[in-house]
Amino acid sequence: MTWTGYGWSDATGLEDIRPQLLDVYAEVYADRLGEEFHSDARFDERLGWNTEVPGFAAVVAYMDTIPAGYAYGCTL
């Protein structure tokens, strides 16, 4: 098992990993995806809004080549 990470300091790299973030989100919230706030579409919308804020940054952790988790945030 090998852990690696991928990070960026703004939204420029998001499109490369956005599908992976959505897949992880869908797995974590599988039992709540039917709720409007927790739907894939709403998460994708919120993710997009966050990338527009100055100071956006994200990191994705991989186990071998499989995304295992992520964290993102922006300057308040």
JOKAVEN-V864851 format. One record per residue. N is the residue number from 1. PHI is phi as a letter, one per 30 degrees, with the letter a starting at -180 (* if undefined). OMEGA is omega as a letter, one per 40 degrees, with the letter a starting at -180 (NA if undefined). Layout:
N PHI OMEGA
N PHI OMEGA
This chain:
1 * a
2 b i
3 c i
4 b i
5 b i
6 b i
7 b i
8 a a
9 c i
10 a a
11 d a
12 d a
13 c a
14 d a
15 d i
16 d a
17 b a
18 e i
19 e i
20 d i
21 d i
22 d i
23 d i
24 d i
25 e a
26 d i
27 d a
28 d a
29 c a
30 e a
31 d a
32 b a
33 d i
34 d i
35 d a
36 e a
37 d a
38 c a
39 d i
40 e a
41 d a
42 d i
43 d i
44 d i
45 d i
46 d i
47 e i
48 d i
49 d a
50 d a
51 d a
52 d a
53 d i
54 e i
55 j i
56 d i
57 b i
58 b i
59 b i
60 b i
61 c a
62 c i
63 c a
64 h i
65 c a
66 c i
67 d a
68 c i
69 l i
70 a i
71 b i
72 b i
73 a i
74 b i
75 d i
76 d NA
